[in-house]
Amino acid sequence: MAKKKMKLSSQGPYVTMDNGLVKLTIVKPQGYIIGIAYGGMDNLLDAKSNESSRGYWDINWNLPGGQDRYHLLEGGEYSVVQMNKESLEVSFKNTYDPWSARGTDLPLTVDIRYIVRTGVSGFYCYGIYERPSGCPAFDLAQTRLVFKLRKDKFHYMAITDEKQRVMPMPEDLLPDRGKQLIVPESVLLVNPINPDLKGEVDDKYMYSMDNKDSGLHGWIGSGPIIGFWTIFPSQEFRNGGPTKQNLTVHTGPTCLAMFQGTHYLGIDMVAQFEEGETWKKVFGPVFIYLNSTPDASKAHNLWTDAKKQRLFEETVWPYDFVSSLNYVAAKDRGSVSGRLFVQDRYISDSLIPAKNAYIGLSVATTAGSWQLESKGYQFWVQTDSNGNFTIKNVIPGVYGLHGWVPGFMGDYLNKEQITISEGKQTELWNLTYYPPRDGPTLWEIGFPDRTAIGDFVPDVNPMYVNKLFINSPEKYRQYGLWDRYTDIHPQLDQIYSIGISNPKTDWFFAHVDRRGPGNKYGPTTWTIKFNLNSVTTGTYQLRLSIASATRSDLEVHVNYMDTGHLVFQELNLGTDNTVCRHGIHGFYCLFSANFPSTLLVKGDNSIFLTQARGGDSLCGVLYDYIRLEAPETSESPKSLYPPIEYNLESIPVILWQTSVP
């Protein structure tokens, strides 16, 4: 069948782009998408909303030390960038002039682009953000692309094979139908329009995804049956690297493309620009894919089809049809290959291939700081079972080579920076990561994978259930789990006995405050009990691998709770908000508490972990992994206690963009 002819029309304040499958109506010169016609539906967007609130880009920013400002991104000039038989690209650009700008103006030049292509069931969106010379200092906290769909048509959302459900209506979040809980975004549905949802809790953060695990999310509508999908063909332009968590969809029905944000990591994620600092970055393109079926019984096939489309988009990245010279084409990119090993002589006398390790390029220059990097691009893959990796399609530049290996603490950073050149492959050969280690393992709690997913996550209080996460690997997404600690330990705190207890059943996933009389929250102290047959003279090391922390005062004592036995204290630790946002990890960090052997005794010993900040129901520390190391001796044992056996097949490992040379 012959492809339909591309059409572009401009009438009054509107421009339409039509490839015969999809028709976009856009306000000019602002660039708001107000209409998407497809599959027999005249408009997939909510026509009852303001024209600026249907399909739009926005940004949160502030002047240094100033209050947060929210702006819709608007073009001031409309132009046709490219139009031929295969592709149509239009621009909505707002140019910042630092010499005539006011103090309230956003100090960015923003060029919003939309592309439709012949025979393609969807459209592409990208933005070019630029700071010309002479701009004042400012902070960029968040920017995204938002689509608000028709609430009378789109009720079913899908994020993964397991995370799909009928969603509430926006009216269900209002006071007469819903009850706002302690977390402002959490609403208990007391009288929803759909009675099947009564008694459930809705919160947009429950549907967050790691960048490495995301790439596709959307909605399925009815009458006609249409799928609306946001596809990320690459994660390179999103801040925070592969473990950064982002919102996807939420009640509205709303579909998001998050490019930059601070969720689950805190204010340290904000991109801070100094006065006069120049910068340019291309966000996207993302692909908005549309599909349909006339058969209601095959509605779920739209999700299956969208997954195939995502894989296709990934294989053709970087795209060859983007017009902007700021977008780097495949022929102008480079690649890097190598093989990563781990050396830990207390585990093996030989080098250990870094199986399923994450390894990536970022402009961040210190170990682990890629988590907070928000100005440049990042390029990540996972190694194969032998530690081999190839990172393809890298924009030329100078990068740090970063990584981490499941099963080992800490962050890898190559000693030398890596230069990626246009059209060239860089071969690094064999690389070795030396994880933190000073002595043999006496005991350990958890599995080092930068999350608390292997710890005990309680069942939700039946009053606050979200049925999607019942019997789910993501049961930590349920509301109010911080209070379940008090329900399980109403008077006495958790005690964990090495060699007897198991983190899956005996180690609460979040070290939080206990709820007391009058709903007042007080500090908690967890006890780790262990027995030593002997004490080696020297310095012991307690490794604390932290998966997340929020407003916590963490203290560690050995055997007695007094100042003489206080071996570690970290005040005001973390700004992740992971506890209240139903997460299992946030900003990863590693601490070591050194203490002399004189604090230990032959026989029974205790280490006390205290969450010392009271009065905060939502503060907390999520431990990734804890290990006690003895001083090194000529005959050091590899481990006093056998490690807890973990079924590694049950730990989610996504082979994300894996490439083997």
Disulfide bonds with the S-S distance in Angstrom:
none
